[in-house]
């Protein structure tokens, strides 16, 4: 294929319609036809990346192998496509302006007045084409965050207009995702919001090639005809996207609606090969027909917002399907767990996962949850801060170091079992300064975690944290039964701890949830679900 083709996905009427899922579903269908496809996200906020954002603001921060802190939609892209994303797959307004201002300071614009057009739009176009120019992809899908008409999105929309003009017919298209609301009082679906949204897009000089209509009710042929006429799109390019029981149904629904077919036609690409979705359908069959159910307690402090732990929840879906069991995740707010109620709150669970997080709020509740899992023999998985809480709990209640803590929560603790690395102590900036991205980890021979990973001696996992296991206490903890079963050989930092005298107790410093996909569920989650199943039967 001589030239990379581009697909732009915009959204109208309201946010949270699922542009990321539609983009990932289309990419899955094109990939299943043999096209090398990738997706990128353009985010209109001025933060350089979501790394400094509270999870309540924007959901979880997803980390790539190369250490980029990115939007959670990149998680969907990887889970659907089973292909790694990178720094180039997520661009923010903050990154764009930072780059342009840096160039201006270096004198690269030769004394010109720096403006939104052409300087900001040129930077956007350059970032959009980075992946296409690599030669690795036939099709690049670019999702534009926010809603058409937002003041923040205007430079992105203008950059798209210019690219459509520069690339010519059949090389770049726009898919507009919009809402067709149902008014119960009138008993009918309304097309006017979609018409206005398309009109707003046209005012910026962009014509939608394909219309994907989010709806709670079936869209009749009559309404599709009306949308096609008034929104100036072909009738076959009006695609219904009805509410689904799971996001993993969406590629199948989009295939039935012909989204991939009309896309290939618009891009003038061959359409002979039927998408091979055998593995995907097998996953869906297992997911929808479980042989049993287990309940996992997710102990965290951002549990009010599901998106805060999006990758963890999706990892349980993948691992549940692999084990042919439904994983019911019970969210438990760690701030409300205390000495008096922890047994009542955690009783009856088949497994306990203590989630990642930052700061001291709710950590005592996490420590109580670890203690309960350790003392009762319930399978336990601690991720990042969850692993650190397991170390603190063991140091306090088994070693007898009652004041053991992390210097993140108590700078003056006499027993900092978790502390900062030396190179982190001088850092004042928060953004992008943690231990990020994929790091090697050597597994201890004959450990539980080596068995979980299928007997390999080395793994590579993604990190996002600042504080580390303090090696001063390593031997003392190991002698008492909490062993370091995974070490980064380069830094000698502890990556994994496990309890010998426990059916299944593992804490990991990294984030296994970032690498779980439909095609390859993460072994830690698969084994954890398996252990919870065994515990329930016992």
N, C-alpha and C positions, 0 to 999 in steps of 0.2 A: 504494500500500500504506500503510494508516494507521499501522501500528506496526512497529517493528523487532523481529525475532525473534532469540532468542539460543540458541546451541548451546554446551554446555560439554563439553569432552573431558577425561576423567580417565583415569588409568592405574593398573593394579593388578598384583600379583605381583612384578614386577621393573621396573627402569628401562630405558631404551634400547629400548623396544618399537617406537618410531616414531610417537608421538602427533603429532609435527609433520608427518610425511608423510601420515598419515591425515587430519589436519585440512586440510592443503593440497590433498589429493586430493578430499575432499568439497567444499571451496570451489571447486575447479576445475569439478567437475560442476555445482554450483549456478550458477556464473558462466556456464558453457556453456549453461545453460537461460535465461539472461537476468536472473538475480537479481544485484543489486549486493551483493557479498560481501566481507568483510574478516576477517582473523584477528588475534587478539592472544595474547600469551603472558604468563602470570603465573608468575614464578619465585620459589620460596620461600627463596632465599638472602638473607642480610642485607647483602651488598654492594649498594650503591646501583645499580650497573650492572656489567656484566662487563668494563668498561674497564681495571680494575686487576688482573684475573685473568690468571694465567699460562695460555697456550693449552693446556698439559697438564691444567689443572684443568677447563676448560669448552669446549675447542675454540676456534675463531676468535671474535673479537669482530666482529659485523656492524654496519656504520654506515649510517644512513638519510640521506636528503637534508637533513633538518633537524638533523643532527648528533647524533642519539641513538646512543650505544654500546649495542648490544643483543645478545640471544641469537642464536646462529646459525640457529635455527629461522625467524627472520624472513627469512633468506636464502631458505629453501625457499618461504615464502609468496610472496615477490616473484618468484622464478624460475617458480613454477607459475602465478601469477595475472597476471603482468606489470603489477602495480599497486603503486605506491610505498607503503611503510609509514612510520610516524612515531614520535615520542616516545610517543604514546598506545598504540602496539601492543605495548609491552613494559613490564610493571610488575614490580618486585621488592619483596620484603618490606622491603628497605632504604629504598626510595622511600616505601612506605606509612608506615613508622614515622617516617621523617624528616619527612614532611608533617604527621602527627598531632602529633608533638612540637613542631614549629614553631607549629602552631595553639594548642597548650597554652601555649606561652611567650608568645604574643600575647594570651592570655586569651580566646580564642574559645569555650571551653567553659563560660564563665561560672562558674568555680569548681567545676564538677562533677569527680568522681573519673574520671580517664580510664582506660578498660578496653578489653580485646580486643573484648568485645561490650558496647556497640554501636559504639565509636569506630573501632577498627581495621576491623571488618567493614563499617561504613558507608563508610569511605574506599575499601575494595576495591570495593564496589558502585558507588560514584561513578566510579571509574576504568574499571570494566567497561562502564559505560553512556556514557562519553564519546564513543566512536565511534558508538554507536547514536543518541545525541541530536543528532549533527551533521546528520542528515537525508540523509547521503550513502549510507547502506547499508540494504538490506532485511534482511540477515542478518549477524549478528556471531558468529563462531566464537571461543570463548575456550578456549585450551589451558592446563590447569593443570599446571605442572611437578611433578616428583617422583612419588611413588607413594602411593596412598590408604593411610592408616594412619601415614604419616610425621608426626612431631610438628610439623614445619615447615609442613605443608600444612593443618593443622586450621583456621586462620582463613579460608583460601580456601574450603574445603569448607563451612564454616558460612555464609559469604557467599553461596555458590551456593544452599544450602538456603533461605536467606531470599528470594533473588531468584525461585526457582521458586515459592515460596508467594505472593509479592507479585504476580507477573505472571500467575498463573493458568494454566489448561490451554491447551495449543496455542501458547503464546507463548515457552516456554523448555523445552529438553530436555537430557538428559545422555546422552552417548555414553561408554561405559566400555570402554577398550582393555585387554585382558588376555591372559595367556599360557596356551595349552593345550599343556603339554609332552608330548613323546613319550618314554616309558621303553623303551629298547631291550631291557632284560632281560625286561620283561613283554610287549614287542611291541605296546604300545597307547598311545593318547593318554589323558591324565588330566584330568578336569574339576574335581577337588577344589580346586586352587589358585584357579580362577576362582570357584567357589562361595564360598570364604572371602573373596576380594577383594570380591565383590558384597555379602556379609554385612557386611564392614567398612564399606562405603559406606552400607548401610542403617542401621547403628548410628549414623551421623551424620545420619540423617533423609533420606537421598537414595536414591531408587529409580532404577536405570539404565533408560533408555528403550530404548536400543540397545546391544547387546553386540558389540564387534568383537574377534574371537579370533585372535591371532597364532599361527601354527603352521608347523611344517616339513613336515607331512603333511596330506593332504586330511582334512577333518572330515566324517564320515559323517552322513547324515540322522538316524540313531539318536542320535548324540552331540549334534547340534543340538537334537533333541527333549528330550534330558536336560537340556541347558544352559537351554533355555527354561523347562522345568518348575521346576528347582531355583533358577534365578536370577530367576524371576518376570518374564520378558520374553516378548513375543509371539514365536511361532516364526519369523515373517518378519524379526524384528529381531535374529536371531542371524546375524552376518555373519562369514564366514571371511576372514582376511587371511593368505594363504600367502606364504612367502618368494618374492620376485620377482628376476629377473636384474638389473633396474634399478629405481630408485625411480620412474622415469617410466612404468613399467607399472602402478603402483598405482591411478591414476584409472580406467584401463580395467578392472582387476580389481574395483574397488569398484562400478563401474557394472554389471558382470556379476552381482555379488552383490546388487545392488539397494539399496545404501546410500543413494543420493540419493532414490530413490522412497520408501523407508520414512521417511526424514527429513522429506520434504515432507508425507507423510501425517500424521506426528506433529505437525507445525507447522500443519496445516490450510491448506496452501498449494497453489495450482494445480499440476498435474503433467502438463499437456497437451504441453508443448514438449520434444522429444527433445534431449539435449545435443549441441551442434555441436562435435565434437572432430576435425574434418577436419585442421586445422593440426597438432594434437597428434599425430595418427596418422601424418601425413607426416613429422614430426620423428622419431618412433619408427622408422619404416621406414628412414630414412636412417641413424639411429644404429645399427640392428641389421644393416644390409647395406652396410658400407663397401666402397669399391673399392680400398683400400690401407691401409697402416699406417705411422705415423711414431712416433719415440721422442723425447720431450721430457725433458730433465733438469731436475727441479725441485730447485734448490739452496737449502736452508734449514736452520734449526737446530731445528725442531720436527717433523721428518719422521716420527718414530716414531708420532705420533698423526695419522691421516688427517684428523680434523676440524679440525686446526690450520690447514689450507689448503683448507677445504671449498669456498669460493666459487671458488677458482682451479681446483680439480679439476672442478667442475661447469661452469665456463666453457669448459674444454677439451672437455667432452662436447658443449656447444652448438655450439662452433666446429668440432668434428670432424664433427658431423652436417651442418652447413652446407657443409663442404668434401667431404662423403661419404668421410671417412677416419677410421680408428680412431686416436685419440691415446693412445699408451701412455706414461703418466707414470712416469718412473724417479726415485724419491726419492733424493737424494744429500745426506748430512749434511755441512754446510759445515765442521763442527768437525774432520772427518777428512780434509779436503783440504789438502795442503801443497805446497811447492816440488818435492818429490821425486815425488809420486804424481798430481798434478793431471791430467797428460796421459792417464795410464792410466785414471783414473776418468771422464774426460769424453769419451774417444775413442768414435766411433761414434754419437754423438747427432745428431739432425736439427735440434735447437734447444735453447737453454739459457734457462731462466727463473730469475732470481735473486729469491728471495721476500722479502716484508716481514719485519720483526722489530724487536726492541729490544735494546739492550745490546751489549757488545763480544764476547761469546762467539761464536766461529765466523765473525767478519767477515773474517779473513785468507783463509779458504777461499773466501768469496764473491768477494773481490778476485781470487783466482787464477782462479775460474770466469769472471769478466768478461774477464780478460786472454786466456784461452784462446779465448773466443768472438770477441773483437776480432781476435786475430792469425790465427785460422784461417778467419774469414769465416762461421762458423756463425751463423744467425739468433739474435738476442739480445733478450730483453725483461726489463728490470729494473723491479720494482714497489716504490715507496716506498724502503725501505732499499736495495733492489736498484739503484735509480737512483742513490742516493748513493754506493754502492760503485763504480758505473761512473765517476762523477766523480772519486773518490779514485784509482782505478786509472789513469785517464788522466793525472791530475795527476802521479802518481808516475812512471809508466813512459814517458810521452810528453813531458810538460813538464820532467821531471827533478826535480820537487819531492819528493825521496825521503821526507820526513817529512810529506807531505800527509796529512791525516786529518780526522775529524769531532770536534768538541768533545764529542760524546756519548761517544766512546771515549778521547779524549786531550785533556783540558782545556788542556794547555800546548803543544799543537802550534804550531809557528811558521807553518804554512800550513793554517789552518782552512778548507778549501774547502767544508766543510759546517759550519754553526754555528747557534746559537740566534738567533731574531728578538729584537730589543730587548725587546718586550713579554713574551717568555717568560722573560727572565732573572731576573725578580723572583718568579716563581711557585714556591711550595713544595708546594702540593697537587698530587697526580698525577691524580686522577680528573676527567675531563671538561674538562681545561685545554689540550688539544692543539688544533691546527687541525683542526676536525671538520666533516663535512657537505659539501654541494655548493658548489663555488667555480667561478667563470668562468675560462676559459682562452682566450686569443687564439692562434690558430695562425699560424705563419709561412707566408707565401705560397710556393707551390711546394716546400714541405718534404715529406719522406716521410710525416710524421704527418698532414699536411693531406690527402694522397692517401688514406691509410688511412681517414680520417673522411669520405671522399666529397666533398672539395673545400670543406667549410664553413670559415668563418673563425673561428667561436667555438663552444666546447663547454662543458659543465658536468659536472664529475666530483666524486666523493666522496673526502674526505681523512680521514686519521687519523695525524697525525705532529706532532712538536714541532720537529725540526731542519730547516733549509732550506739550499738552495744559496746559497753566499756570492757575491753579485754582484761583489765585488771582483775575483774571478778570471774573470768571465764573458768579457771581451774576450780575455784571455790564452788561455783554453781554446778559444774560437771560432777564433782565429787558427791554433791548432794542429789544428783539425778537428772538435772536439766543440762543436756549436752548440746554443744554447738555442732550440728551435723552438716552444715554447709558454710564454706568459707570462701571469700574472694582472695585468691592466692596473691594477687598483685598488691592489695592493700592490707591483707590479713584481717579484714573486717568480717564479723559474723553475719551471715545472711539467713541462716535457719537455725532454730532451736527445736528440740523435741524431748519428750519425757519418756524415758525407758519404761518406767512402771506405770503405764497407762495404755488402754486399748488403742487410742488414736489421738495424739496431742502434738500438733505442729504449729509453730509460729514462724512466719517468713517476713523478712525485712522489705522484700520487693512486692510488686502488685501482680500476682498471677492472672487476675481478672482481665488485664489488658491484652492477654495473648490467647484468650479463649474464643474460638470461632465455631460456626455451625459444622464445618468440615473437620475441625480439630478441637474438640472440647479440651480444656486444660486438665492435665492428669491430676493435679492437686484437688480440683473440684470434683472430678470423677471419683477419686479415691475417698474424699470426704463424704460424698453422698452415699457411696458404697458402705462406709463405716457407720454412717447414721442409720442405714437400712439394717445392718447387722445388729446394731444397738437396739433398734426398735423391736426386731424379732426376738432378741434375747430378753 
